[in-house]
Amino acid sequence: MKHFLMLLSCFTLVLLTGCWDELPIDERGFVIGSAIDMADKKEDGTYDITLTSQFVIPGNLSNPGQDGGGDKFAFKNISATGQSSFQISREMLGLTNWIPNYEHLKILIVSSEVASEPDLFSSVVDSFIRDHEMRRGIKVMISQGDAKDVLGIQTETEQLPSRFINKIMDNNVKSLELIEPVRIGMLHRYLLNKDSYALPLLTLSENNVSYKDVAVFDGKSDHQVGTLTDDDIKGLRLIKGNITNGELLFYIDGQLMIYEINTARSSIKINAKNQDNIKISISIDTEGSIAEMFGSRSLLDQAYINKIEKQIKEKMEKIVTNTVENAQQELEVDFFGFSTILRQKHYDDWKEIENDWDHGDKLFSQSTVDVSANAIVRTIGASDKAKDKGME
């Protein structure tokens, strides 16, 4: 019996040790957003960066429809400066009584100043990729101006700036001018393969943040080399495909019309057998409806619908062609993912041209790109036309 009790006591102790490293939840500081800015660029080529972490204050959060929290902020931004993100995160232990916890981190914002320095971007995001606490779904974006200022915006609809930004990142499903959020898991893949890529670019103005531009990165030198706006973003989205919503404005017979895209798929074929004449064929197929029209022309006329579809087709081809030409002639980097297709489907050819694709001989810029599009108007909406010709 004595031996049995001793054995039982030992077994109980083993079970109790399972919680030896647990931390009370009120001592944890849940970080929901992080921002990285340039603090100092030294003469020896090293950098000091500033890391800002947004901690949630649960007690100041109010439920929807309630007045809880009063004038108290539901978050606290804490900044520290150092040479590495990991070092700074440890220094934050001396700035707050909370133990930083990054398991709920939603967004990571890096300033354009940091992103524009060759080889610095991958260094500052390394700890976010490597740390076991970090989720692979963290959304990564660039800010025009200080990234920490974006984490300080105040909105009437959301108590936590990071949560507000995280939500607007998902609005790309409704607009052709917004790119899909890039998560840190995908960013890691770009960095490993040294592929060029594009990230959302945030702009802050009058305590409001807009998400309508794109930062383009050179995968080899690992830094931001330019930006995309308006039609170039639409062109990028159309090339990438997998669109389930979006709008396209065009003119027909001098009248404005809006084509709402319900589905868009792209097909890309590359012939790289002849390195002096690499050919890329992009085919885009869309289906959608007429969301809005000006003028009084009837949409029940099939001949007119055919004319509309032709106009949409030509508009898409022009947008995509101009986007590719901008990438080839101005930015000189392939952020469309053509390199991925070459690596996956034409590996032997890719190994021969890998170092000269958008560097060296810049074969990407010399490639011939053919664009074809097809548009189908499935519905014209609930009304044929808003008014008859001549009506007031």
Phi, psi and omega per residue, in radians:
M1 nan -0.705 -3.136
K2 -1.094 -0.751 3.138
H3 -1.166 -0.609 3.131
F4 -1.134 -0.760 3.132
L5 -1.132 -0.665 3.124
M6 -1.141 -0.730 3.119
L7 -1.136 -0.698 3.118
L8 -1.119 -0.692 3.129
S9 -1.118 -0.759 3.126
C10 -1.102 -0.719 3.141
F11 -1.126 -0.691 3.121
T12 -1.124 -0.706 3.121
L13 -1.080 -0.664 3.115
V14 -1.088 -0.723 3.128
L15 -1.158 -0.671 -3.106
L16 -1.183 -0.505 -3.110
T17 -1.225 -0.170 3.141
G18 -1.136 -0.314 -3.105
C19 -1.988 0.325 -3.031
W20 -1.149 -0.504 -3.088
D21 -1.793 0.174 3.141
E22 -1.237 2.510 -3.123
L23 -2.026 2.300 3.107
P24 -0.943 2.448 -3.031
I25 -1.104 -0.515 -3.134
D26 -1.301 -0.127 3.077
E27 -1.735 -0.100 3.116
R28 -1.503 2.473 3.041
G29 -1.930 1.795 -3.067
F30 -1.373 2.030 -3.140
V31 -1.606 2.153 -3.088
I32 -1.844 -0.324 3.122
G33 -2.656 2.589 3.113
S34 -2.329 2.600 3.120
A35 -2.364 2.490 -3.131
I36 -2.177 2.198 3.141
D37 -2.209 2.846 3.065
M38 -1.429 2.260 3.074
A39 -1.775 -0.738 -3.107
D40 -2.809 2.367 3.026
K41 -1.885 1.929 -3.004
K42 -1.506 2.810 -3.109
E43 -1.158 -0.460 -3.125
D44 -1.444 0.104 3.091
G45 1.580 0.006 3.099
T46 -1.639 2.937 -3.065
Y47 -2.311 2.629 2.878
D48 -1.917 2.324 3.126
I49 -2.088 2.756 3.082
T50 -1.964 2.169 3.093
L51 -1.835 2.193 3.090
T52 -1.976 2.223 3.122
S53 -1.996 2.361 3.114
Q54 -1.746 1.920 3.135
F55 -1.612 2.422 3.082
V56 -1.489 2.372 3.028
I57 -1.856 1.613 -3.017
P58 -0.970 -0.636 -3.088
G59 -1.146 -0.349 -3.130
N60 -1.713 0.006 3.092
L61 -1.388 2.327 3.091
S62 -1.900 2.631 3.088
N63 -1.348 2.665 3.092
P64 -0.952 2.304 3.120
G65 1.513 -0.033 3.122
Q66 -1.981 2.816 -3.115
D67 -1.712 0.116 -3.069
G68 -0.962 2.603 3.123
G69 1.719 -0.470 3.105
G70 0.984 -2.363 3.132
D71 -1.582 0.097 -3.111
K72 -1.370 2.462 3.097
F73 -1.311 2.529 3.123
A74 -1.572 0.150 -3.140
F75 -2.578 2.845 3.048
K76 -2.440 2.188 3.106
N77 -1.654 2.202 -3.140
I78 -2.116 2.245 -3.112
S79 -2.048 2.569 3.057
A80 -2.583 2.722 -3.055
T81 -2.113 2.500 3.119
G82 -3.041 -2.898 -3.093
Q83 -1.693 -0.236 3.133
S84 -2.549 2.646 -3.135
S85 -1.085 -0.713 -3.115
F86 -1.127 -0.776 3.129
Q87 -1.065 -0.758 -3.103
I88 -1.150 -0.706 -3.139
S89 -1.065 -0.554 3.089
R90 -1.317 -0.608 3.112
E91 -1.165 -0.437 3.124
M92 -1.130 -0.332 3.101
L93 -1.068 -0.452 3.131
G94 -1.593 0.014 -3.107
L95 -1.896 -0.145 -3.121
T96 -2.632 2.728 3.092
N97 -1.457 -0.043 3.092
W98 -1.523 2.617 2.977
I99 -1.643 1.951 -3.079
P100 -0.986 2.289 3.105
N101 -2.185 2.111 -3.022
Y102 -1.806 0.203 -3.090
E103 -1.183 -0.325 -3.124
H104 -1.919 0.290 3.139
L105 -1.098 2.212 -3.088
K106 -1.779 -0.708 -3.035
I107 -2.365 2.622 3.026
L108 -2.258 2.085 -3.118
I109 -1.952 2.253 3.113
V110 -2.084 2.319 -3.111
S111 -1.186 2.646 3.124
S112 -1.098 -0.509 3.110
E113 -1.105 -0.727 3.086
V114 -1.229 -0.767 -3.071
A115 -1.144 -0.400 -3.089
S116 -1.468 -0.155 3.122
E117 -1.496 2.143 -3.124
P118 -0.947 2.316 3.055
D119 1.185 0.038 -3.133
L120 -1.490 -0.628 -3.041
F121 -1.012 -0.875 -3.113
S122 -1.113 -0.515 -3.141
S123 -1.206 -0.729 -3.067
V124 -1.341 -0.383 3.114
V125 -1.668 -0.057 -3.057
D126 -1.001 -0.792 -3.094
S127 -1.165 -0.500 3.111
F128 -1.263 -0.475 3.074
I129 -1.417 -0.670 -2.979
R130 -1.471 -0.591 -3.033
D131 -1.141 2.290 -3.100
H132 -1.172 -0.343 3.122
E133 -1.303 -0.440 -3.041
M134 -1.328 2.357 3.088
R135 -1.457 2.604 3.137
R136 -1.297 -0.144 -3.113
G137 -1.634 0.129 3.114
I138 -1.052 2.285 3.124
K139 -1.514 2.285 -3.087
V140 -1.907 2.364 -3.131
M141 -2.597 2.876 -3.135
I142 -1.934 2.591 3.091
S143 -2.056 2.443 3.015
Q144 -1.495 1.792 -2.983
G145 1.860 -2.990 -3.089
D146 -1.159 2.262 -3.135
A147 -1.189 -0.594 -3.100
K148 -1.128 -0.485 3.123
D149 -1.173 -0.554 3.116
V150 -1.132 -0.617 3.130
L151 -1.284 -0.073 -3.126
G152 -1.847 0.077 -3.107
I153 -1.165 2.619 3.100
Q154 -2.102 2.229 3.130
T155 -2.132 2.782 3.139
E156 -1.424 -0.254 -3.033
T157 -1.823 -0.221 -3.063
E158 -2.535 2.313 -3.110
Q159 -1.388 -0.439 -3.093
L160 -1.938 1.998 3.140
P161 -0.942 -0.710 -3.122
S162 -1.111 -0.661 3.137
R163 -1.223 -0.627 3.089
F164 -1.087 -0.828 -3.140
I165 -1.142 -0.690 3.118
N166 -1.041 -0.657 -3.124
K167 -1.280 -0.715 -3.110
I168 -1.210 -0.370 3.071
M169 -1.116 -0.399 -3.116
D170 -1.535 -0.031 -3.123
N171 -1.294 -0.078 -3.129
N172 -1.074 -0.392 -3.125
V173 -1.195 -0.246 -3.107
K174 -1.859 -0.150 -3.054
S175 -2.395 2.472 3.103
L176 -1.407 -0.203 -3.084
E177 -1.661 0.087 3.125
L178 -2.098 2.230 -3.137
I179 -1.431 2.794 3.117
E180 -1.156 2.423 3.106
P181 -0.986 2.495 3.089
V182 -1.806 2.100 -3.118
R183 -1.611 2.763 -2.986
I184 -1.118 -0.459 3.063
G185 -1.122 -0.733 3.097
M186 -1.231 -0.675 3.088
L187 -1.035 -0.712 3.111
H188 -1.025 -0.701 3.136
R189 -1.140 -0.734 3.091
Y190 -1.033 -0.788 -3.094
L191 -1.147 -0.702 3.137
L192 -1.123 -0.712 -3.101
N193 -1.517 -0.113 -3.074
K194 1.020 0.640 3.086
D195 -1.468 2.562 2.996
S196 -1.342 2.715 -3.024
Y197 -2.797 3.064 -3.134
A198 -2.255 2.457 3.113
L199 -2.190 2.623 3.066
P200 -1.028 2.462 3.138
L201 -2.034 2.094 -3.121
L202 -1.670 2.492 3.076
T203 -2.201 2.286 -3.113
L204 -1.824 2.269 3.091
S205 -2.614 2.211 3.096
E206 0.863 0.908 3.094
N207 1.030 0.481 3.083
N208 -2.331 2.443 -3.109
V209 -1.921 2.346 3.108
S210 -2.024 2.560 -3.081
Y211 -2.227 1.464 -3.081
K212 -2.431 -0.053 3.111
D213 -2.001 2.983 -3.084
V214 -2.349 2.365 3.063
A215 -1.686 2.271 -3.113
V216 -1.804 2.321 -3.082
F217 -2.017 2.418 2.995
D218 -1.464 2.091 -3.050
G219 -1.222 -0.513 -3.113
K220 -1.323 -0.894 -3.111
S221 -1.544 -0.102 3.012
D222 0.978 1.006 3.039
H223 -2.754 2.824 -3.135
Q224 -1.267 2.271 -3.099
V225 -2.017 -0.106 -3.139
G226 3.045 -3.024 -3.127
T227 -2.363 2.770 3.036
L228 -2.078 2.542 3.079
T229 -2.414 2.825 2.946
D230 0.779 -2.047 -3.023
D231 -1.109 -0.527 3.115
D232 -1.116 -0.601 3.090
I233 -1.210 -0.716 3.084
K234 -1.051 -0.735 3.124
G235 -1.075 -0.734 3.100
L236 -1.074 -0.779 -3.138
R237 -1.094 -0.734 -3.123
L238 -1.159 -0.647 3.104
I239 -1.178 -0.712 3.136
K240 -1.185 -0.576 3.137
G241 1.304 -2.819 -3.132
N242 0.976 0.769 3.123
I243 -1.702 2.313 3.131
T244 -2.002 -0.043 3.112
N245 -2.905 2.621 3.129
G246 2.802 2.934 -3.096
E247 -2.299 2.614 3.132
L248 -2.345 2.106 3.124
L249 -1.596 2.384 3.093
F250 -2.676 2.897 3.135
Y251 -2.009 2.451 3.069
I252 -2.446 2.198 -3.055
D253 0.951 0.627 3.108
G254 1.370 0.063 -3.105
Q255 -1.966 2.442 3.126
L256 -1.297 2.434 3.075
M257 -2.489 2.593 -3.131
I258 -2.108 2.184 3.121
Y259 -1.763 2.052 3.108
E260 -1.605 2.035 -3.118
I261 -1.406 2.170 3.062
N262 -1.627 -0.668 3.058
T263 -2.525 2.540 3.060
A264 -2.544 2.247 3.125
R265 -2.208 2.537 3.108
S266 -2.145 2.605 3.073
S267 -2.265 2.232 -3.081
I268 -2.139 2.204 3.088
K269 -2.147 2.396 -3.093
I270 -2.229 2.292 3.040
N271 -1.972 1.871 -3.067
A272 -1.984 0.352 -3.122
K273 -1.127 -0.688 3.103
N274 -1.779 1.855 -3.073
Q275 -1.130 -0.385 3.132
D276 -1.458 -0.154 -3.123
N277 -2.634 1.149 3.107
I278 -1.277 2.302 -3.092
K279 -2.009 2.279 3.119
I280 -2.090 2.159 3.124
S281 -1.957 2.167 -3.141
I282 -2.014 2.127 3.115
S283 -2.065 2.242 -3.081
I284 -2.155 2.243 3.108
D285 -2.125 2.245 3.141
T286 -2.261 2.657 2.969
E287 -2.290 2.506 -3.122
G288 -2.992 -2.799 -3.085
S289 -2.457 2.889 3.055
I290 -1.481 1.974 -3.083
A291 -1.525 -0.523 -3.109
E292 -2.802 2.553 3.105
M293 -2.550 2.617 3.024
F294 -1.898 2.641 -3.103
G295 1.724 -3.090 -3.016
S296 -2.182 0.238 -3.121
R297 -1.231 2.393 -3.141
S298 -1.272 2.414 3.111
L299 -1.655 0.103 3.117
L300 -1.498 -0.096 3.121
D301 -1.484 1.987 -3.082
Q302 -1.086 -0.598 3.120
A303 -1.102 -0.651 3.119
Y304 -1.233 -0.662 3.076
I305 -1.078 -0.725 3.104
N306 -1.073 -0.671 3.113
K307 -1.154 -0.688 3.102
I308 -1.111 -0.800 -3.140
E309 -1.063 -0.672 3.109
K310 -1.144 -0.694 3.139
Q311 -1.157 -0.709 3.106
I312 -1.125 -0.770 3.114
K313 -0.983 -0.851 -3.114
E314 -1.165 -0.624 3.109
K315 -1.113 -0.808 3.138
M316 -1.119 -0.742 3.136
E317 -1.080 -0.690 3.123
K318 -1.158 -0.768 -3.137
I319 -1.073 -0.858 -3.096
V320 -1.154 -0.734 3.125
T321 -1.061 -0.776 3.133
N322 -1.131 -0.649 3.119
T323 -1.127 -0.769 3.131
V324 -1.136 -0.733 3.128
E325 -1.096 -0.666 3.087
N326 -1.103 -0.732 3.128
A327 -1.151 -0.690 -3.091
Q328 -1.322 -0.720 -2.981
Q329 -1.683 -0.611 -3.076
E330 -1.710 -0.996 -3.077
L331 -1.448 -0.556 3.099
E332 1.024 0.609 3.060
V333 -2.400 2.584 3.131
D334 -1.680 1.676 3.101
F335 -1.791 0.235 -3.119
F336 -1.565 -0.321 -3.089
G337 1.708 0.209 3.088
F338 -1.065 -0.640 3.140
S339 -1.087 -0.619 3.110
T340 -1.144 -0.719 3.112
I341 -1.113 -0.736 3.105
L342 -1.090 -0.758 -3.111
R343 -1.136 -0.685 -3.061
Q344 -1.447 -0.639 -3.009
K345 -1.911 -0.312 -3.114
H346 -2.385 1.008 -2.971
Y347 -1.055 -0.771 -3.117
D348 -1.084 -0.753 3.098
D349 -1.140 -0.688 -3.115
W350 -1.098 -0.721 -3.121
K351 -1.087 -0.495 3.140
E352 -1.361 -0.522 -3.049
I353 -1.953 -0.008 -3.027
E354 -0.865 -0.822 -3.067
N355 -1.376 -0.137 -3.119
D356 -2.086 0.249 -3.074
W357 -1.211 -1.196 3.029
D358 -2.051 0.426 2.982
H359 -2.457 3.124 3.121
G360 1.045 -2.029 -3.138
D361 -1.321 -0.136 3.105
K362 0.902 1.041 -3.128
L363 -1.142 -0.501 3.107
F364 -1.057 -0.773 -3.116
S365 -1.176 -0.383 -3.128
Q366 -1.658 -0.113 -3.079
S367 -1.211 2.604 3.060
T368 -1.593 2.151 -3.092
V369 -2.009 2.136 3.115
D370 -1.912 2.252 -3.088
V371 -2.063 2.251 3.041
S372 -2.325 2.494 -3.112
A373 -2.346 2.747 3.094
N374 -2.459 2.271 -3.114
A375 -2.166 2.362 3.092
I376 -2.129 2.249 3.049
V377 -1.676 1.885 -3.088
R378 -1.447 -0.689 -3.116
T379 -2.408 2.786 3.108
I380 -1.975 0.226 3.140
G381 1.570 -2.927 -3.073
A382 -1.475 -0.129 -3.098
S383 -2.365 2.496 3.083
D384 -1.230 -0.843 3.133
K385 -2.692 2.696 -3.055
A386 -1.378 -0.562 -3.125
K387 -2.685 2.761 3.062
D388 -1.491 2.692 -3.131
K389 -1.052 2.324 3.117
G390 1.596 -0.193 3.134
M391 -1.364 2.522 3.092
E392 -1.432 nan nan
